[in-house]
Every structure is written in structure tokens, then in C-alpha cells.
Amino acid sequence: MAITINTQPSQGGLNLAYRPYVYTFSYSGGGTVVGAVVEVVVNSVRVSAKNVQLDLGSSTDFTVDIQEEVQKYVSFELKTLGASGVITGDDGINSVVVKIYEVTESGGVLTTAYNPADANNSSYDAISDTSQFLNWTESHVDYNTFDFADYRLTADTKKFLAESPTVKEIELGQDEFIGILWHQGTASTNFKLEVLTYDSSNALLNTDYINITEWNSAYVTLVVSPYLSLAVGTANLIAAGISLTNVSYYTIRVINDLGDKSELRRFNIVDSCDTDTRIHWCNKFGKQESLTFKGNKIETVSTATSTFEGALGNTYSSSARGTTTIQTTRANSFEAYTKSVGREIYQLAQSIAFNNNAYVELDGAYFPIIIDDVETVKVDEKNMPIQFKLSYRLANRDKGIRG
């Protein structure tokens, strides 16, 4: 084959879908190469084919970026309320290979082995390694110091896939999910979530474990089950059989038999209020993040009516209509406020607006919302308090009965 792949995304590791996903390759055959066709194959299914031109000033080298393609094949997945243990089957991870076909020219005739009618063509001139990509984005500033190793649970103090602070408040009966990434490749190391519960005097009440059996398999090249979620809210722990009776707070940490462990996170159990608003959204890691707005809540109902003009009959009737309603739609808008919070919760709340894939929890169900505005009130720039206001509306309007 006359095509050589020079560089490609990491095969053994993981890759961000929201960064350049670049392959470079070269032609070294006889004749004149004038282009190439690159097939993008996601999870063994051809999803696109790209015509690729030679690099500027080169007669043999090519560069192709498929980030737009891979972004279409990862998505955010809401977790089931009341779930317990380890949550698998996430839509935020997928795998990709590219097949490359040279396009050569001789005597004015173009020649290529690419066949758009054959989605399983094996006559390619080169094929890449399989790589895995995640529904994950990093800001331009954060990417400067980004390293997957910070999240790979193979040593002490590795990070969860969460933007929330390491100490967070939660009410009884609430769901909370947290992401974990990339385990040790050795088999049977017995990864588990360690849950320690404490009373108000800081006395340890119980130590409980939730086994992460998905990480007991060894792997050679592609990481096995690298992108999971754990159900760690009060409702989830109770569903898993963990008692929260007389518990004031609890901590979570992932550990294994080799001594590896994640960072420690603490959840302080607080009282719930009638005005609490529970918001769930997709964080930058593609995982579910949650926050209870415990301040005031204001609801506004607006309606829009479409009408037409009808002719009145010649005979008088008090109930006859001239202007007639076709249909009225109703929209519910809300302003939800936090209580006075610190900078870490303020930064967490900001991420709702950045990704804008959010839901409000009502009566034990998720409802999609549109974020219209975010606003903060800062009392002191150096040492808050800060109050955060979220303006949102339900994504689906209600339609009245037609007139």
C-alpha cells in the first residue's frame, strides 16, 4: 500500500471529542496523487467520507481533522433517578477508525479504490488504529495544563469527573451522580467506592463499599469500561442499602487493593425547603452535575394567542364570534436563586450556562429547560457572599384546545 499514516489520535488512551482529532498521512507510490478519500467509521459503522486535498505546498502529504464527525456520535445521557451502584452504558464514549483511499491521476483519468456503494470496503490503502473519544470539552486556558493522567485512577488523589467543589451540600432523598475515568489495567484489583458516614460529632458511624466490578478486567490496548458514573446521592446510597440514619455527612472515595485511591469528596446533609429547585445538567466532562437552588423562586406564566377574523351572520346572536381564537400557547418561566454561596459554588453554577443542556427535577422526573440568563450579586470581591440567579423556562410549551 502506498499510504503511510504518520500520526493519529492515541490508540491506547482516550481522546477529547471537542479538540482537533487529526490524522496525518503520506503517499509514496508511483504516479501522481491528487487527493485522498477518508472514510470515518464509528463503532464499526461508516458515518461519512471526506475528500482530502494535499497539504499546501506538498505533493505527498495530507492532514485531516474529523472532530466534527466524532462530536456527532457522543451525547449526554441522563441517569435514572433512584438508581444505585455503578452506572454503565454511557453514550458519552465511542470508538473510531479511518480508512484512507488514494486518488491518483494518469493521462487525465482519476483512479481510486473508494466505492461509495460499499460501506464495508476492504480495498483501502491504509487503515488507522481504533481510538476512543469522549464527550468532553476543555476551555482554551484549561487545555494548556490538561492531562488525562490527572483523572486516571492509578495513584493517590486522582480526580472525579465533576466540576463541583470537594465539599458540597445535599438534601435527603436527592440523586447525585459522579463520573470516574480510566482504571488500572491489572485484573482483579477490586476497585470499589468507599462510603464513610459520620454523625454531627464527627464520629464514624459506618464504612460501606460499592464494588466496581467493571474495572476488574485487564486490557492490553483499548481501555475496558473507562467512562463510568457512580450513584452517590442520599437517595442512591439508601437504594444501595447504605443507612443514613443519624448521619450528618458522608465522604466518598474510590479505592482498590493496590492502594490507589481517588480524591476524597464530602457531602453535608442539609434540610430541604419547599422552595428548593433541583437542577441537573451536562458538565464539561459529559457527565451529570446537580445543584439545589435554595433561595427564592419566582414563576412567571406567559401566553400567546393566534386569532383570525370571522364574518358575523346576518342574524344577531350574542354568542357569535368575529375575532376567534385559533389556539393559545402557555410558557412557564422561572427565576431560581441560590442562598449566599462561596466562589466554588458560584463557578459551578456558571457551568450550567456554558453547556446549556439542563433539566429541572419536578415530582421525581426530569424536564428539559432553556437557560435564558445567569446573574450574580457579589457583596465582596475578595470574601463573598455571592448569590447566583438562574433564569430559565420549560423547553416545551403547553398548547390549549383549539378554538
C-alpha positions as a printed NumPy array, in Angstrom:
array([[  0.   ,   0.   ,   0.   ],
       [  1.243,   3.448,  -0.935],
       [ -0.302,   5.351,   2.004],
       [  1.518,   5.607,   5.33 ],
       [ -0.202,   7.032,   8.402],
       [  2.303,   9.239,  10.2  ],
       [  0.356,  10.494,  13.226],
       [ -3.034,   9.68 ,  14.684],
       [ -5.014,  10.048,  17.937],
       [ -3.913,   7.956,  20.892],
       [ -4.776,   4.292,  20.42 ],
       [ -4.229,   3.018,  23.953],
       [ -5.513,   6.097,  25.717],
       [ -8.555,   8.319,  25.345],
       [ -9.244,  11.448,  23.323],
       [-11.42 ,  14.533,  23.656],
       [-14.122,  14.847,  21.004],
       [-14.033,  18.633,  21.357],
       [-10.405,  19.093,  20.354],
       [ -8.754,  18.619,  16.945],
       [ -8.931,  14.915,  16.016],
       [ -6.115,  14.846,  13.494],
       [ -4.545,  12.224,  11.232],
       [ -1.558,  12.909,   9.002],
       [ -0.503,  10.56 ,   6.208],
       [  1.75 ,  10.431,   3.166],
       [  1.701,   8.916,  -0.336],
       [  4.795,   7.098,  -1.564],
       [  3.577,   5.205,  -4.653],
       [  4.216,   5.738,  -8.322],
       [  2.214,   8.145, -10.443],
       [  0.679,  11.394,  -9.35 ],
       [ -1.501,  11.553,  -6.28 ],
       [ -4.058,  14.361,  -6.44 ],
       [ -6.109,  13.689,  -3.332],
       [ -7.492,  11.116,  -0.953],
       [-10.837,   9.906,   0.389],
       [-11.05 ,   9.335,   4.149],
       [-13.891,   7.169,   5.436],
       [-14.852,   7.75 ,   9.069],
       [-16.062,   4.539,  10.738],
       [-17.63 ,   4.985,  14.192],
       [-18.401,   1.853,  16.207],
       [-17.957,  -0.267,  13.036],
       [-20.406,   1.849,  11.004],
       [-19.323,   4.176,   8.182],
       [-20.695,   7.605,   9.038],
       [-19.015,   9.854,   6.463],
       [-16.447,  10.117,   3.689],
       [-14.268,  13.2  ,   3.253],
       [-12.39 ,  14.391,   0.178],
       [ -8.973,  15.48 ,   1.401],
       [ -6.616,  17.692,  -0.56 ],
       [ -2.838,  17.671,  -0.401],
       [ -1.234,  19.885,   2.215],
       [ -0.384,  23.297,   0.824],
       [  2.976,  23.151,  -0.945],
       [  3.275,  19.35 ,  -0.7  ],
       [  2.9  ,  16.685,  -3.388],
       [  2.714,  13.739,  -0.964],
       [  1.425,  14.803,   2.466],
       [ -2.129,  15.05 ,   3.825],
       [ -3.807,  16.266,   7.038],
       [ -7.409,  15.608,   8.053],
       [ -9.338,  16.643,  11.168],
       [-12.502,  14.642,  11.97 ],
       [-13.572,  16.383,  15.185],
       [-16.871,  17.493,  13.629],
       [-17.674,  13.877,  12.8  ],
       [-16.829,  12.376,  16.183],
       [-18.748,  15.075,  18.084],
       [-21.963,  13.873,  16.428],
       [-21.561,  10.384,  17.885],
       [-21.251,  11.134,  21.581],
       [-24.024,  12.596,  23.694],
       [-25.128,  13.352,  27.237],
       [-27.284,  10.746,  28.948],
       [-29.488,  11.486,  31.957],
       [-29.122,   8.966,  34.743],
       [-32.163,   7.162,  36.129],
       [-33.47 ,   8.772,  39.303],
       [-33.288,   6.331,  42.194],
       [-30.518,   4.273,  40.574],
       [-27.792,   2.756,  42.734],
       [-24.253,   1.493,  42.385],
       [-22.283,   1.754,  39.133],
       [-23.959,   3.253,  36.055],
       [-22.691,   1.744,  32.781],
       [-23.639,   2.032,  29.109],
       [-22.818,   5.729,  28.75 ],
       [-23.433,   7.429,  25.382],
       [-20.549,   9.801,  26.079],
       [-17.868,   7.426,  24.738],
       [-17.379,   5.854,  21.316],
       [-14.665,   4.428,  19.054],
       [-13.468,   5.362,  15.586],
       [-11.164,   4.211,  12.786],
       [-10.463,   5.881,   9.453],
       [ -9.915,   4.154,   6.123],
       [ -7.827,   6.022,   3.571],
       [ -8.068,   5.643,  -0.203],
       [ -5.571,   7.321,  -2.523],
       [ -6.791,   9.193,  -5.6  ],
       [ -4.235,   9.183,  -8.412],
       [ -4.226,  10.756, -11.875],
       [ -2.755,   9.365, -15.082],
       [ -3.485,  10.698, -18.546],
       [ -6.326,  12.785, -17.212],
       [ -8.03 ,   9.778, -15.61 ],
       [ -8.639,   9.639, -11.844],
       [ -8.278,   6.253, -10.126],
       [ -9.31 ,   5.213,  -6.605],
       [-10.388,   2.059,  -4.787],
       [-13.03 ,   4.023,  -2.866],
       [-16.567,   2.825,  -3.582],
       [-19.39 ,   4.884,  -2.05 ],
       [-21.762,   1.929,  -2.513],
       [-19.625,  -0.362,  -0.354],
       [-19.732,   0.606,   3.329],
       [-17.501,  -2.365,   4.219],
       [-14.821,  -1.846,   1.589],
       [-11.62 ,  -3.727,   2.411],
       [ -9.627,  -2.343,  -0.525],
       [ -8.395,   0.693,   1.359],
       [ -4.793,   1.852,   1.073],
       [ -4.399,   2.409,   4.821],
       [ -6.451,   1.979,   7.979],
       [ -5.857,   3.653,  11.327],
       [ -5.754,   2.121,  14.775],
       [ -9.005,   2.154,  16.746],
       [ -9.174,   5.085,  19.131],
       [-11.766,   6.058,  21.721],
       [-13.221,   9.528,  22.167],
       [-15.23 ,  11.191,  24.918],
       [-17.994,  13.79 ,  25.112],
       [-15.637,  16.155,  26.911],
       [-14.541,  19.741,  26.372],
       [-11.806,  21.891,  27.911],
       [-11.51 ,  25.652,  27.666],
       [ -8.64 ,  27.172,  25.751],
       [ -6.994,  28.221,  29.025],
       [ -7.55 ,  24.92 ,  30.873],
       [ -6.289,  22.848,  27.955],
       [ -2.839,  24.38 ,  28.415],
       [ -2.338,  22.224,  31.545],
       [ -4.799,  19.429,  30.729],
       [ -3.606,  15.853,  31.283],
       [ -5.733,  12.701,  31.272],
       [ -3.376,  11.333,  33.924],
       [ -4.974,  13.689,  36.463],
       [ -8.139,  11.585,  36.218],
       [ -6.703,   8.109,  35.69 ],
       [ -7.289,   6.222,  38.919],
       [ -3.854,   4.639,  39.263],
       [ -2.413,   6.615,  42.173],
       [ -3.382,   8.895,  45.067],
       [ -5.705,  11.9  ,  44.825],
       [ -6.879,  11.384,  41.252],
       [ -9.913,  13.428,  40.292],
       [-13.556,  12.563,  39.756],
       [-15.227,  13.844,  36.593],
       [-17.015,  16.623,  38.445],
       [-16.88 ,  20.398,  38.458],
       [-18.487,  20.676,  41.903],
       [-16.358,  21.518,  44.956],
       [-15.   ,  18.673,  47.068],
       [-17.368,  19.687,  49.897],
       [-20.992,  20.015,  48.859],
       [-24.431,  20.176,  50.455],
       [-27.182,  17.679,  49.651],
       [-30.691,  17.052,  50.962],
       [-32.126,  13.687,  51.938],
       [-33.922,  11.974,  49.081],
       [-31.769,  13.587,  46.391],
       [-29.99 ,  11.918,  43.476],
       [-26.368,  12.735,  42.686],
       [-24.115,  11.123,  40.104],
       [-20.372,  11.467,  39.667],
       [-18.113,  10.326,  36.844],
       [-14.949,   8.23 ,  37.056],
       [-12.344,   7.56 ,  34.377],
       [ -9.746,   5.049,  33.314],
       [ -8.714,   2.306,  35.672],
       [ -5.579,   0.288,  36.346],
       [ -5.097,  -2.33 ,  33.621],
       [ -4.321,  -5.164,  36.023],
       [ -7.088,  -7.738,  36.525],
       [ -8.831,  -8.342,  39.863],
       [ -7.61 ,  -5.263,  41.726],
       [-11.072,  -4.887,  43.322],
       [-11.92 ,  -1.262,  42.704],
       [-14.711,  -0.068,  44.964],
       [-16.401,   3.076,  46.155],
       [-15.764,   3.596,  49.853],
       [-18.542,   5.441,  51.701],
       [-17.857,   6.658,  55.252],
       [-20.766,   8.069,  57.262],
       [-20.371,  10.402,  60.273],
       [-22.648,  11.947,  62.882],
       [-22.708,  15.592,  63.941],
       [-19.888,  14.942,  66.446],
       [-17.598,  13.717,  63.622],
       [-17.809,  10.156,  64.942],
       [-17.531,   7.471,  62.267],
       [-20.797,   5.52 ,  62.099],
       [-20.304,   3.037,  59.26 ],
       [-17.977,   2.054,  56.419],
       [-19.688,   0.747,  53.304],
       [-18.431,  -0.331,  49.892],
       [-19.907,  -0.452,  46.406],
       [-17.919,  -2.77 ,  44.128],
       [-16.865,  -1.516,  40.699],
       [-16.678,  -4.95 ,  39.051],
       [-16.447,  -3.362,  35.585],
       [-12.855,  -2.454,  36.425],
       [-11.714,  -5.959,  37.378],
       [-10.823,  -6.849,  33.773],
       [ -7.343,  -6.463,  32.349],
       [ -6.79 ,  -4.791,  29.   ],
       [ -3.934,  -4.612,  26.504],
       [ -4.688,  -1.802,  24.047],
       [ -8.179,  -0.332,  24.343],
       [ -9.233,   0.533,  27.892],
       [-12.165,  -1.561,  29.119],
       [-15.148,   0.383,  30.541],
       [-13.13 ,   3.561,  31.116],
       [-16.007,   6.036,  31.426],
       [-18.463,   5.236,  34.216],
       [-20.735,   7.005,  36.679],
       [-21.399,   6.296,  40.346],
       [-24.707,   6.97 ,  42.106],
       [-23.66 ,   8.861,  45.253],
       [-26.666,  10.958,  46.317],
       [-28.589,  10.322,  49.508],
       [-31.424,   8.62 ,  47.618],
       [-28.913,   6.49 ,  45.706],
       [-26.991,   5.346,  48.78 ],
       [-30.192,   4.383,  50.562],
       [-31.242,   2.442,  47.444],
       [-27.886,   0.647,  47.648],
       [-28.626,  -0.437,  51.225],
       [-26.461,   2.158,  52.994],
       [-28.048,   3.577,  56.148],
       [-28.122,   7.345,  56.596],
       [-29.87 ,   7.267,  59.972],
       [-28.334,   9.922,  62.269],
       [-25.81 ,  10.767,  59.544],
       [-24.67 ,  14.397,  59.395],
       [-22.281,  13.983,  56.475],
       [-20.556,  11.307,  54.428],
       [-17.453,  11.009,  52.303],
       [-16.765,   9.056,  49.123],
       [-13.543,   7.802,  47.581],
       [-12.619,   5.153,  45.007],
       [-10.006,   2.688,  46.271],
       [ -8.507,  -0.675,  45.26 ],
       [ -6.284,  -3.452,  46.618],
       [ -3.142,  -1.818,  45.195],
       [ -3.551,   1.265,  47.368],
       [ -4.725,   3.503,  44.522],
       [ -7.388,   5.985,  45.506],
       [ -9.204,   8.99 ,  44.19 ],
       [ -9.656,  12.373,  45.789],
       [-11.947,  12.49 ,  48.831],
       [-15.325,  14.198,  48.483],
       [-17.689,  15.166,  51.279],
       [-21.459,  15.643,  51.244],
       [-23.058,  17.573,  54.108],
       [-26.704,  16.597,  54.62 ],
       [-28.949,  19.67 ,  54.984],
       [-32.681,  20.26 ,  55.369],
       [-34.862,  20.629,  52.308],
       [-37.306,  23.512,  51.74 ],
       [-40.498,  23.892,  49.744],
       [-38.804,  26.465,  47.505],
       [-35.817,  24.23 ,  46.649],
       [-35.15 ,  23.918,  42.927],
       [-33.034,  20.946,  41.821],
       [-31.198,  21.484,  38.532],
       [-29.272,  18.805,  36.623],
       [-27.011,  19.472,  33.644],
       [-24.176,  18.159,  31.494],
       [-20.786,  19.29 ,  32.78 ],
       [-17.637,  19.718,  30.701],
       [-16.767,  16.029,  31.17 ],
       [-20.075,  14.983,  29.584],
       [-21.261,  13.756,  32.996],
       [-24.286,  14.7  ,  35.069],
       [-23.875,  17.539,  37.553],
       [-26.545,  18.674,  40.033],
       [-27.212,  21.646,  42.287],
       [-30.078,  22.664,  44.565],
       [-31.026,  26.35 ,  44.414],
       [-32.147,  27.022,  47.971],
       [-33.118,  30.672,  47.748],
       [-36.236,  32.355,  46.451],
       [-38.079,  31.099,  43.351],
       [-40.272,  33.255,  41.108],
       [-42.579,  31.821,  38.459],
       [-43.987,  33.769,  35.509],
       [-46.649,  32.435,  33.155],
       [-46.963,  33.993,  29.704],
       [-49.438,  33.182,  26.94 ],
       [-49.515,  33.8  ,  23.215],
       [-52.74 ,  33.607,  21.229],
       [-53.255,  33.325,  17.484],
       [-56.586,  34.553,  16.088],
       [-58.484,  35.026,  12.862],
       [-61.34 ,  37.305,  11.84 ],
       [-64.599,  35.562,  11.046],
       [-67.694,  37.056,   9.469],
       [-70.731,  37.59 ,  11.682],
       [-74.004,  36.206,  10.424],
       [-76.912,  38.344,   9.299],
       [-78.929,  37.177,  12.293],
       [-77.898,  38.6  ,  15.63 ],
       [-76.54 ,  36.21 ,  18.248],
       [-74.917,  37.284,  21.475],
       [-72.516,  34.294,  21.269],
       [-71.406,  34.897,  17.673],
       [-67.708,  35.459,  17.218],
       [-65.958,  37.921,  14.998],
       [-62.407,  37.593,  16.275],
       [-61.86 ,  33.915,  17.002],
       [-59.018,  32.171,  18.808],
       [-57.128,  29.578,  16.796],
       [-55.   ,  28.395,  19.7  ],
       [-53.242,  29.676,  22.799],
       [-49.832,  28.513,  23.98 ],
       [-48.514,  28.896,  27.506],
       [-44.886,  29.192,  28.644],
       [-43.626,  28.871,  32.221],
       [-40.545,  30.896,  33.14 ],
       [-38.68 ,  30.844,  36.425],
       [-36.043,  32.693,  38.383],
       [-34.266,  30.481,  40.903],
       [-31.834,  31.899,  43.458],
       [-29.116,  30.255,  45.476],
       [-28.599,  31.175,  49.077],
       [-25.388,  33.013,  49.883],
       [-22.626,  30.829,  48.434],
       [-18.861,  30.803,  48.063],
       [-16.811,  31.151,  44.92 ],
       [-16.632,  27.389,  44.237],
       [-20.414,  27.012,  44.059],
       [-20.567,  30.236,  42.032],
       [-18.157,  28.761,  39.474],
       [-20.12 ,  25.503,  39.431],
       [-23.362,  27.353,  38.737],
       [-21.71 ,  29.197,  35.86 ],
       [-21.109,  25.901,  34.066],
       [-24.898,  25.475,  33.718],
       [-24.972,  28.412,  31.339],
       [-21.852,  27.336,  29.455],
       [-23.101,  23.916,  28.348],
       [-26.817,  24.828,  28.457],
       [-28.018,  21.23 ,  28.411],
       [-30.052,  21.375,  31.582],
       [-33.086,  19.881,  33.306],
       [-35.208,  20.707,  36.314],
       [-36.391,  17.89 ,  38.57 ],
       [-40.109,  18.022,  39.344],
       [-42.102,  15.336,  41.142],
       [-39.431,  12.698,  40.577],
       [-38.962,  13.356,  36.846],
       [-36.628,  15.352,  34.586],
       [-37.982,  18.215,  32.471],
       [-35.767,  19.986,  29.893],
       [-35.22 ,  23.708,  30.362],
       [-33.792,  26.567,  28.342],
       [-31.335,  28.807,  30.198],
       [-32.203,  32.414,  29.377],
       [-29.856,  34.28 ,  31.689],
       [-27.49 ,  33.973,  34.623],
       [-26.77 ,  36.76 ,  37.058],
       [-24.636,  37.106,  40.156],
       [-24.732,  39.529,  43.058],
       [-21.33 ,  39.98 ,  44.691],
       [-21.148,  41.633,  48.085],
       [-17.369,  41.493,  48.379],
       [-14.921,  40.689,  45.605],
       [-12.415,  39.048,  47.953],
       [-14.604,  37.347,  50.506],
       [-18.192,  36.846,  49.339],
       [-21.116,  36.163,  49.95 ],
       [-22.333,  35.697,  46.404],
       [-25.869,  34.999,  45.274],
       [-26.488,  33.364,  41.923],
       [-29.716,  33.764,  39.948],
       [-30.728,  31.367,  37.18 ],
       [-33.429,  32.443,  34.73 ],
       [-34.906,  29.566,  32.783],
       [-38.063,  28.344,  31.084],
       [-39.5  ,  24.95 ,  30.417],
       [-38.415,  23.788,  26.975],
       [-41.883,  22.594,  25.999],
       [-44.817,  24.994,  25.715],
       [-48.323,  23.894,  26.634],
       [-50.939,  24.145,  23.9  ],
       [-54.535,  24.963,  24.714],
       [-57.567,  23.446,  22.988],
       [-58.128,  24.923,  19.533],
       [-60.925,  27.464,  19.235]])
